[in-house]
Amino acid sequence: MKSSTKRDSNRRAFMDQVRECWDNGYLLSSKKIGSGAFSKVYLGYATHERMRQNYKLSSDLRAKRHTMVAIKIISTAEAPLEYSRKFLPREIYSLNATYKHLNIQLYETYRNSQRSYLVLELASRGDLLEHINATSDRRCCPGLEEEEARRLFRQLVSAVAHCHNVGIVHRDLKCENILLDDQGFVKLTDFGFANRTAVKNSLLSTFCGSVAYTAPEILMSKKYNGEQADLWSLGVILYAMVTGKLPFKERQPHKMLHLMRQSLAFRPSLSQECQDLIQGLLQLRPRARLGLQQVASHCWMLPASHALFHNVLSAMPGTEEKSLKSDLASGNFSHTLTS
Ligand SMILES: Nc1ncnc2c1ncn2[C@@H]1O[C@H](COP(=O)(O)OP(=O)(O)OP(=O)(O)O)[C@@H](O)[C@H]1O
């Protein structure tokens, strides 16, 4: 197609999208904020009329004091059938099943024979990878400070725990799929590979995600537990956050597996607790990996003041220590701190 003809046809398609959004209560701006394999994501605005009709949208946007949303447009007419029939419905199902969490928000969807539209909470600060790179440049030191990494990782763990609790495994956890909103809160996105785990501990067999974040059992084409595979990816993400690089980087799975069997290198200034948590997640044997509850109550995950307290507790013997530790793990800090 000649370039002027292609431009005209793109312009016509965009005008159709503007009209379709308007018919559904959104003003589509021409500002493209991202694109995927079969999708484009634009900045949009919810109309007051739409906000009157959609409680989820209006209560969230009122709290944010703006009307901006991200509108993901998938050209279903152009995407492969498998994407439209399998991955897109999974993404919509997973977002709907998980929306009641602070870190994941799908406001609504609409579609016609040509396109599907996903109206999402706007995450205006880009993705975690960009954030790590920008912060590393600013600090002239690779990675985020541990305190910031902890704050973000806690939110991520909470979002993934929410997914697992409602029977969803993400299967494509990576820095590029973790977005940040204008207040720096984590928004988990891209549920295209997510799957339902109808039966607890049931095994999956499809290869999903990006090799650098993929668990060894998947690289070995074994049947795998989706929750345990997500935990491996969390280990890779935490490593990337605090070191500014990926722990294993090879294109070919067999070379990746070789790397995974070597011991991990950490910069000496990284706290022992953080190294311990990463090692606990990056265990080759899926069953040896820390579970989400263990991750959430790991001493590195506690705010600095609680971590100090935790260290004191570790030095205490007997049942008193046990009960105080269990309070800490369950988040019952007020009791432990005042007792
Ligand atoms: N809610 C959002 N707020 C801001 N930007 C977003 C939002 N959702 C997606 N984006 C941007 O659009 C890009 C593509 O979105 P997304 O990853 O959901 O699409 P995809 O089609 O699933 O991508 P891929 O082909 O990489 O799997 C993201 O990398 C991000 O930059």
The ligand as an SDF file (V2000), in Angstrom:
LIG
                    3D

 31 33  0  0  0  0  0  0  0  0999 V2000
   -3.4800    1.0900   32.0650 N   0  0  0  0  0  0  0  0  0  0  0  0
   -2.4650    1.5850   31.3730 C   0  0  0  0  0  0  0  0  0  0  0  0
   -2.0000    2.8240   31.6260 N   0  0  0  0  0  0  0  0  0  0  0  0
   -0.9530    3.3130   30.9220 C   0  0  0  0  0  0  0  0  0  0  0  0
   -0.3100    2.6540   29.9480 N   0  0  0  0  0  0  0  0  0  0  0  0
   -0.7350    1.4220   29.6470 C   0  0  0  0  0  0  0  0  0  0  0  0
   -1.8320    0.8140   30.3370 C   0  0  0  0  0  0  0  0  0  0  0  0
   -2.0310   -0.4210   29.8350 N   0  0  0  0  0  0  0  0  0  0  0  0
   -1.0970   -0.5840   28.8890 C   0  0  0  0  0  0  0  0  0  0  0  0
   -0.3100    0.5090   28.7690 N   0  0  0  0  0  0  0  0  0  0  0  0
    0.8290    0.6960   27.8480 C   0  0  0  0  0  0  0  0  0  0  0  0
    0.5820   -0.0080   26.6480 O   0  0  0  0  0  0  0  0  0  0  0  0
    1.5580   -1.0330   26.4510 C   0  0  0  0  0  0  0  0  0  0  0  0
    0.8770   -2.2550   25.8520 C   0  0  0  0  0  0  0  0  0  0  0  0
   -0.1120   -2.7120   26.7440 O   0  0  0  0  0  0  0  0  0  0  0  0
   -0.2930   -4.2480   27.0500 P   0  0  0  0  0  0  0  0  0  0  0  0
    1.0060   -4.7800   27.5470 O   0  0  0  0  0  0  0  0  0  0  0  0
   -1.4800   -4.4300   27.9140 O   0  0  0  0  0  0  0  0  0  0  0  0
   -0.6060   -4.7560   25.6130 O   0  0  0  0  0  0  0  0  0  0  0  0
   -0.3870   -6.1870   25.0170 P   0  0  0  0  0  0  0  0  0  0  0  0
   -1.0800   -6.2060   23.6940 O   0  0  0  0  0  0  0  0  0  0  0  0
   -0.8520   -7.1920   25.9950 O   0  0  0  0  0  0  0  0  0  0  0  0
    1.1660   -6.1830   24.8840 O   0  0  0  0  0  0  0  0  0  0  0  0
    2.1350   -7.3740   24.4860 P   0  0  0  0  0  0  0  0  0  0  0  0
    1.9430   -7.6080   23.0310 O   0  0  0  0  0  0  0  0  0  0  0  0
    3.4890   -6.7870   24.8380 O   0  0  0  0  0  0  0  0  0  0  0  0
    1.7600   -8.5450   25.3340 O   0  0  0  0  0  0  0  0  0  0  0  0
    2.1680   -1.2730   27.8270 C   0  0  0  0  0  0  0  0  0  0  0  0
    3.4730   -1.7380   27.7300 O   0  0  0  0  0  0  0  0  0  0  0  0
    2.0850    0.1080   28.4490 C   0  0  0  0  0  0  0  0  0  0  0  0
    3.1820    0.8870   28.0150 O   0  0  0  0  0  0  0  0  0  0  0  0
  1  2  1  0
  2  3  1  0
  2  7  2  0
  3  4  2  0
  4  5  1  0
  5  6  2  0
  6  7  1  0
  6 10  1  0
  7  8  1  0
  8  9  2  0
  9 10  1  0
 10 11  1  0
 11 12  1  0
 11 30  1  0
 12 13  1  0
 13 14  1  0
 13 28  1  0
 14 15  1  0
 15 16  1  0
 16 17  2  0
 16 18  1  0
 16 19  1  0
 19 20  1  0
 20 21  2  0
 20 22  1  0
 20 23  1  0
 23 24  1  0
 24 25  2  0
 24 26  1  0
 24 27  1  0
 28 29  1  0
 28 30  1  0
 30 31  1  0
M  END
$$$$
